[in-house]
Amino acid sequence: MSQKLVIEGGLPLRGTITPAGNKNAALPILASCLLTDEEVIFENVPRIVDVLTMLALLDDIGVTIREIAPNTIGLRAADVRRTELDPALFGRLRASLLVAGPLLARCGHVETPLPGGDFIGRRRVDTHMLGFRALGATVASSRTYEISAPGGLRGSQIFLDEASVTATENILMAAVLAPGETVILNAASEPHVQDLARCLVTMGARIDGIGTNVMRVEGVDRLHGGTFRVGPDHIEIASFIGLAAITGSDVIIEDVRLEDLRMILLTFERLGIRVEADGTNLRVPPDQELRVVADEGGAIPKIDDGIWPAFPADLTSIAVAVATQTHGTVMIFEKMFENRLFFVDKLVAMGARIVLCDPHRAVISGPAQLWGERVESPDIRAGMAMLIAGLAAKGVTEIGNVRQIDRGYERIDERLRALGARIERADD
C-alpha cells in the first residue's frame, strides 16, 4: 500500500539534525565492491529506497551482504554469478547502470537493460559507452547494452562529451583495473565523485586529480577490501537550510563539509538566507527576514544550475520552494533537465506566485501565503520541495507517493519530528 505524509504547517522548528550519508556517493561506492573478491565495509550508508534497490541488484549478481550495524554494511563479491542484469531490478533505479563499469573490469562482459529512475528529462547513456569504447570495449545496443572486452581493457585518454557524473564514475571504476594510464578529461568533480575516488584509493587504486576535471588513473592488478565512510549529503544539508530558513526555525546541522557548500551558500545568500558556521556545524538562525538580493543596477536576479562547482541541479526544486517565501522576484533557470520544474503547479495550488515561462525557467514572486493542500510527489527533489512548502504553509498538507521522497531522504518524518515538526506517515 502506498503512503502519504500529513503535515501541519506554520510552526517553527528547533534543535540539531545530522545529515545522512550522501545518496549519490553511496550508490557508486556500493557498486565498487564488485571490483574485488574481498569484503569491503561501508559506513554511513543511508537507509533509503534507492540504496535498498542497489543492494537487491548486487545480491542478484552474487554479492554477499552483511549488515554490521545501523548504516554500516559489509559487501563481498567473492563470486559473480551473473553479468546479464535483471530488467525488473535494473529498471527501478537510474544508478543501476553503475554496476556496468566494475562488472566490465572484473568479468570482461556485462549486459544491461535500460536504467530507470526519476523522469525529470532525457538522461543519456552515450558518455558511458564512449568511455567504455575508449578503454577497448565493444558496445552493441538495441533495447539493451551488451558491453564486452574479451581481450581486456586498457588505459586510454578519454575526453567526455559532457561532464556526466555517473559516466565519470563508471569509467573511473572500469579504469582502475585497466593496465596502463587512463586520463579522463572533462570529468565531473562533484563531492560524490570525489567520495567514490577516495573509496577506490582506500581499496588500492591509484588516482590523481580528485576534485578536478582531469583525473589520472594508473591501472593496478587487483583491489583489496577495506573500510570507507560515506561523506555527508550536501543536497540534504541544503534542504535542511532552506527548510529552517522559511519556517523561521533555529536549527543546527552537524557533520557538514563546508567545502561542499560554497556555491550553495552563495546562492542562498541571494535569497536572503544567512548561516553561522562553527567547525563542522552549521546554524540557521531563527526569524530571518528573507529578501532577494537584486543584481547590480536593481535587475531581477537569476539562479541557475550547472556542472560542479556551480549550483547543483538537484537543488533547483528546493530553491523554488524557498523563493516562494522570500521578499522580491527571482528567476530559477533549470538548464539540465526539461521536466524538473513541472511540479510548480502544485506549489501554485498552495498559493505560490509562480510563472512557468517554459520547461526550464520559472519566475517566483514572494512572499506568498501558502495553504495546506493535497499534492503528489513526482520525484525525489520535488517531493522534498513540497514537504518544505508544507511546513511553511497554514493548515494541513498531504503529500502522496511518499516513496519518491524515501528514495533520497532517510526517515525524514522521524528526523523532522525530533525538531518539533508535526508530520506523520499514514497509509494512503
VOTORTOR-869672 format. One record per residue (C-alpha): residue number from 1; x, y, z. Coordinates in steps of 0.05 Angstrom, whole numbers, plus 5000, padded with zeros to 4 digits. Layout:
BEGIN
NODE	nr	xx	yy	zz
NODE	NUM	X	Y	Z
...
This chain:
BEGIN
NODE	nr	xx	yy	zz
NODE	1	5000	5000	5000
NODE	2	5025	5069	4983
NODE	3	5037	5120	5039
NODE	4	5030	5195	5049
NODE	5	5059	5248	5094
NODE	6	5010	5290	5134
NODE	7	5040	5357	5155
NODE	8	5012	5411	5200
NODE	9	5050	5473	5178
NODE	10	5064	5542	5205
NODE	11	5107	5521	5264
NODE	12	5180	5539	5276
NODE	13	5228	5482	5290
NODE	14	5286	5479	5338
NODE	15	5343	5431	5351
NODE	16	5401	5393	5320
NODE	17	5399	5347	5259
NODE	18	5453	5305	5227
NODE	19	5452	5294	5152
NODE	20	5452	5224	5124
NODE	21	5507	5197	5081
NODE	22	5509	5224	5010
NODE	23	5459	5184	4969
NODE	24	5495	5198	4903
NODE	25	5561	5176	4933
NODE	26	5533	5114	4967
NODE	27	5506	5083	4903
NODE	28	5571	5081	4862
NODE	29	5610	5064	4925
NODE	30	5566	5003	4937
NODE	31	5576	4983	4864
NODE	32	5652	4988	4873
NODE	33	5650	4925	4916
NODE	34	5647	4886	4850
NODE	35	5720	4905	4836
NODE	36	5749	4858	4889
NODE	37	5735	4789	4917
NODE	38	5750	4814	4988
NODE	39	5699	4844	5036
NODE	40	5691	4919	5035
NODE	41	5657	4954	5094
NODE	42	5619	5018	5081
NODE	43	5598	5064	5138
NODE	44	5546	5120	5140
NODE	45	5505	5088	5084
NODE	46	5436	5120	5082
NODE	47	5379	5070	5090
NODE	48	5336	5095	5034
NODE	49	5296	5062	4979
NODE	50	5349	5074	4925
NODE	51	5403	5042	4968
NODE	52	5359	4982	4982
NODE	53	5346	4974	4908
NODE	54	5421	4976	4893
NODE	55	5433	4923	4947
NODE	56	5379	4879	4916
NODE	57	5414	4886	4849
NODE	58	5482	4868	4879
NODE	59	5451	4809	4915
NODE	60	5423	4784	4849
NODE	61	5493	4790	4818
NODE	62	5522	4747	4874
NODE	63	5547	4795	4926
NODE	64	5543	4772	4999
NODE	65	5513	4827	5042
NODE	66	5525	4833	5116
NODE	67	5491	4886	5159
NODE	68	5543	4902	5212
NODE	69	5508	4960	5248
NODE	70	5456	5013	5230
NODE	71	5481	5046	5166
NODE	72	5543	5001	5163
NODE	73	5545	4946	5111
NODE	74	5596	4893	5092
NODE	75	5596	4871	5019
NODE	76	5636	4815	4989
NODE	77	5635	4797	4915
NODE	78	5675	4732	4921
NODE	79	5635	4701	4864
NODE	80	5599	4739	4809
NODE	81	5544	4693	4785
NODE	82	5514	4735	4730
NODE	83	5532	4792	4684
NODE	84	5465	4795	4649
NODE	85	5426	4840	4695
NODE	86	5354	4833	4717
NODE	87	5310	4882	4678
NODE	88	5260	4888	4735
NODE	89	5313	4909	4786
NODE	90	5352	4950	4736
NODE	91	5291	4989	4714
NODE	92	5277	5014	4785
NODE	93	5339	5057	4791
NODE	94	5379	5103	4746
NODE	95	5443	5088	4784
NODE	96	5436	5014	4769
NODE	97	5479	5030	4708
NODE	98	5537	5040	4756
NODE	99	5549	4965	4761
NODE	100	5568	4963	4687
NODE	101	5638	4992	4697
NODE	102	5661	4947	4753
NODE	103	5630	4884	4721
NODE	104	5664	4900	4655
NODE	105	5731	4908	4692
NODE	106	5721	4845	4733
NODE	107	5689	4798	4683
NODE	108	5702	4827	4614
NODE	109	5628	4827	4597
NODE	110	5562	4858	4620
NODE	111	5493	4862	4590
NODE	112	5448	4916	4617
NODE	113	5375	4935	4604
NODE	114	5354	5008	4602
NODE	115	5362	5040	4671
NODE	116	5303	5071	4708
NODE	117	5299	5130	4756
NODE	118	5264	5197	4760
NODE	119	5231	5222	4697
NODE	120	5259	5293	4701
NODE	121	5282	5294	4628
NODE	122	5324	5255	4579
NODE	123	5386	5225	4611
NODE	124	5436	5200	4561
NODE	125	5480	5139	4568
NODE	126	5523	5157	4508
NODE	127	5580	5184	4551
NODE	128	5585	5118	4589
NODE	129	5591	5079	4523
NODE	130	5641	5130	4496
NODE	131	5686	5116	4556
NODE	132	5679	5040	4553
NODE	133	5696	5040	4478
NODE	134	5758	5084	4492
NODE	135	5781	5032	4543
NODE	136	5777	4978	4490
NODE	137	5706	4950	4498
NODE	138	5656	4937	4443
NODE	139	5584	4960	4453
NODE	140	5523	4931	4418
NODE	141	5458	4966	4433
NODE	142	5385	4960	4418
NODE	143	5338	4959	4478
NODE	144	5396	4931	4518
NODE	145	5471	4946	4520
NODE	146	5518	4887	4511
NODE	147	5588	4910	4530
NODE	148	5648	4864	4521
NODE	149	5723	4867	4528
NODE	150	5746	4796	4514
NODE	151	5818	4819	4507
NODE	152	5814	4861	4570
NODE	153	5810	4935	4580
NODE	154	5870	4982	4570
NODE	155	5887	5052	4594
NODE	156	5869	5108	4547
NODE	157	5859	5183	4544
NODE	158	5785	5198	4544
NODE	159	5752	5266	4532
NODE	160	5680	5263	4557
NODE	161	5629	5296	4512
NODE	162	5594	5321	4575
NODE	163	5616	5324	4647
NODE	164	5568	5268	4667
NODE	165	5572	5247	4740
NODE	166	5552	5174	4731
NODE	167	5593	5166	4667
NODE	168	5655	5193	4703
NODE	169	5642	5144	4760
NODE	170	5631	5085	4713
NODE	171	5693	5099	4672
NODE	172	5734	5111	4735
NODE	173	5714	5042	4763
NODE	174	5728	5008	4697
NODE	175	5796	5042	4691
NODE	176	5825	5025	4759
NODE	177	5839	4953	4736
NODE	178	5858	4970	4664
NODE	179	5933	4964	4651
NODE	180	5968	5030	4636
NODE	181	5947	5102	4648
NODE	182	5877	5128	4637
NODE	183	5866	5203	4633
NODE	184	5793	5227	4639
NODE	185	5786	5297	4612
NODE	186	5723	5339	4624
NODE	187	5709	5294	4684
NODE	188	5654	5310	4733
NODE	189	5681	5331	4801
NODE	190	5620	5334	4848
NODE	191	5630	5315	4921
NODE	192	5601	5246	4907
NODE	193	5651	5234	4851
NODE	194	5706	5254	4898
NODE	195	5680	5206	4951
NODE	196	5680	5148	4902
NODE	197	5751	5163	4881
NODE	198	5774	5166	4954
NODE	199	5739	5100	4967
NODE	200	5775	5068	4908
NODE	201	5842	5094	4933
NODE	202	5826	5062	5001
NODE	203	5817	4996	4962
NODE	204	5885	5003	4929
NODE	205	5870	5044	4866
NODE	206	5919	5097	4841
NODE	207	5881	5161	4824
NODE	208	5906	5232	4817
NODE	209	5866	5296	4805
NODE	210	5810	5281	4853
NODE	211	5765	5342	4856
NODE	212	5788	5368	4788
NODE	213	5762	5357	4717
NODE	214	5825	5319	4696
NODE	215	5832	5252	4731
NODE	216	5891	5206	4721
NODE	217	5886	5132	4737
NODE	218	5944	5083	4738
NODE	219	5915	5014	4730
NODE	220	5931	4962	4783
NODE	221	5927	4886	4781
NODE	222	5876	4880	4836
NODE	223	5839	4917	4890
NODE	224	5831	4895	4962
NODE	225	5780	4902	5017
NODE	226	5777	4959	5066
NODE	227	5732	5006	5105
NODE	228	5705	5072	5079
NODE	229	5657	5123	5108
NODE	230	5608	5157	5061
NODE	231	5610	5233	5068
NODE	232	5552	5277	5088
NODE	233	5499	5292	5036
NODE	234	5507	5365	5015
NODE	235	5439	5363	4980
NODE	236	5405	5342	5044
NODE	237	5443	5395	5084
NODE	238	5420	5448	5035
NODE	239	5348	5422	5040
NODE	240	5351	5430	5116
NODE	241	5379	5501	5108
NODE	242	5322	5521	5063
NODE	243	5271	5487	5108
NODE	244	5296	5522	5170
NODE	245	5300	5590	5137
NODE	246	5229	5593	5110
NODE	247	5198	5566	5175
NODE	248	5234	5616	5220
NODE	249	5268	5558	5255
NODE	250	5331	5554	5297
NODE	251	5367	5492	5271
NODE	252	5438	5467	5278
NODE	253	5463	5419	5224
NODE	254	5520	5374	5248
NODE	255	5575	5339	5208
NODE	256	5579	5385	5147
NODE	257	5636	5394	5098
NODE	258	5638	5469	5084
NODE	259	5679	5458	5022
NODE	260	5619	5423	4991
NODE	261	5573	5482	5005
NODE	262	5609	5543	4977
NODE	263	5564	5557	4917
NODE	264	5502	5532	4953
NODE	265	5513	5583	5010
NODE	266	5528	5638	4960
NODE	267	5464	5623	4923
NODE	268	5422	5620	4986
NODE	269	5452	5688	5006
NODE	270	5419	5716	4943
NODE	271	5353	5692	4973
NODE	272	5369	5727	5039
NODE	273	5389	5665	5078
NODE	274	5447	5672	5126
NODE	275	5481	5616	5165
NODE	276	5533	5613	5220
NODE	277	5590	5563	5212
NODE	278	5627	5533	5271
NODE	279	5675	5479	5251
NODE	280	5633	5422	5223
NODE	281	5568	5452	5250
NODE	282	5523	5499	5213
NODE	283	5469	5540	5247
NODE	284	5409	5571	5213
NODE	285	5388	5629	5260
NODE	286	5314	5638	5272
NODE	287	5265	5691	5246
NODE	288	5305	5714	5186
NODE	289	5273	5766	5141
NODE	290	5287	5734	5074
NODE	291	5297	5784	5018
NODE	292	5320	5773	4946
NODE	293	5386	5808	4933
NODE	294	5379	5843	4866
NODE	295	5434	5843	4815
NODE	296	5476	5906	4805
NODE	297	5432	5962	4779
NODE	298	5370	5932	4812
NODE	299	5359	5878	4759
NODE	300	5318	5816	4776
NODE	301	5369	5762	4794
NODE	302	5374	5693	4763
NODE	303	5391	5629	4799
NODE	304	5414	5575	4752
NODE	305	5446	5506	4758
NODE	306	5507	5477	4724
NODE	307	5563	5427	4730
NODE	308	5604	5428	4794
NODE	309	5623	5474	4826
NODE	310	5561	5510	4802
NODE	311	5494	5507	4839
NODE	312	5470	5434	4836
NODE	313	5411	5416	4792
NODE	314	5384	5374	4850
NODE	315	5372	5438	4889
NODE	316	5333	5479	4838
NODE	317	5267	5450	4865
NODE	318	5288	5469	4936
NODE	319	5307	5539	4913
NODE	320	5237	5547	4882
NODE	321	5204	5529	4949
NODE	322	5249	5578	4987
NODE	323	5236	5634	4937
NODE	324	5161	5630	4949
NODE	325	5174	5657	5020
NODE	326	5226	5709	5002
NODE	327	5211	5783	4991
NODE	328	5224	5800	4918
NODE	329	5226	5768	4850
NODE	330	5275	5717	4824
NODE	331	5282	5673	4762
NODE	332	5301	5600	4771
NODE	333	5334	5573	4708
NODE	334	5339	5497	4708
NODE	335	5386	5483	4650
NODE	336	5398	5409	4656
NODE	337	5330	5373	4657
NODE	338	5269	5393	4617
NODE	339	5218	5363	4666
NODE	340	5247	5385	4733
NODE	341	5203	5446	4742
NODE	342	5137	5415	4722
NODE	343	5119	5405	4795
NODE	344	5109	5480	4807
NODE	345	5035	5475	4792
NODE	346	5029	5440	4859
NODE	347	5061	5500	4895
NODE	348	5015	5546	4856
NODE	349	4956	5506	4882
NODE	350	4983	5520	4952
NODE	351	4983	5595	4938
NODE	352	5053	5607	4910
NODE	353	5061	5662	4858
NODE	354	5100	5628	4803
NODE	355	5101	5638	4727
NODE	356	5128	5577	4690
NODE	357	5158	5611	4628
NODE	358	5178	5546	4594
NODE	359	5204	5477	4616
NODE	360	5269	5508	4641
NODE	361	5250	5575	4672
NODE	362	5204	5598	4728
NODE	363	5195	5667	4757
NODE	364	5176	5669	4831
NODE	365	5149	5729	4869
NODE	366	5145	5726	4944
NODE	367	5129	5721	4999
NODE	368	5063	5686	4985
NODE	369	5018	5657	5038
NODE	370	5018	5582	5028
NODE	371	4959	5539	5047
NODE	372	4956	5465	5061
NODE	373	4935	5422	5002
NODE	374	4935	5351	4977
NODE	375	4994	5342	4929
NODE	376	5033	5284	4897
NODE	377	5108	5276	4895
NODE	378	5133	5265	4823
NODE	379	5207	5257	4841
NODE	380	5255	5259	4900
NODE	381	5272	5333	4900
NODE	382	5203	5359	4881
NODE	383	5176	5317	4939
NODE	384	5225	5350	4987
NODE	385	5207	5419	4960
NODE	386	5134	5406	4973
NODE	387	5150	5380	5043
NODE	388	5187	5445	5057
NODE	389	5128	5485	5030
NODE	390	5080	5444	5073
NODE	391	5119	5460	5136
NODE	392	5114	5535	5119
NODE	393	5040	5532	5099
NODE	394	4979	5545	5142
NODE	395	4936	5484	5153
NODE	396	4947	5412	5135
NODE	397	4986	5388	5074
NODE	398	4983	5316	5049
NODE	399	5038	5291	5004
NODE	400	5023	5227	4967
NODE	401	5071	5180	4932
NODE	402	5119	5189	4991
NODE	403	5162	5132	4965
NODE	404	5194	5184	4919
NODE	405	5218	5224	4980
NODE	406	5240	5159	5015
NODE	407	5285	5145	4955
NODE	408	5330	5202	4975
NODE	409	5317	5222	5047
NODE	410	5325	5173	5104
NODE	411	5268	5171	5156
NODE	412	5253	5244	5141
NODE	413	5189	5245	5181
NODE	414	5222	5217	5244
NODE	415	5281	5264	5240
NODE	416	5238	5326	5230
NODE	417	5192	5306	5287
NODE	418	5254	5308	5332
NODE	419	5259	5382	5314
NODE	420	5186	5394	5332
NODE	421	5153	5385	5265
NODE	422	5082	5360	5264
NODE	423	5089	5307	5210
NODE	424	5061	5237	5207
NODE	425	5063	5180	5159
NODE	426	4998	5145	5141
NODE	427	4971	5094	5091
NODE	428	4943	5128	5030
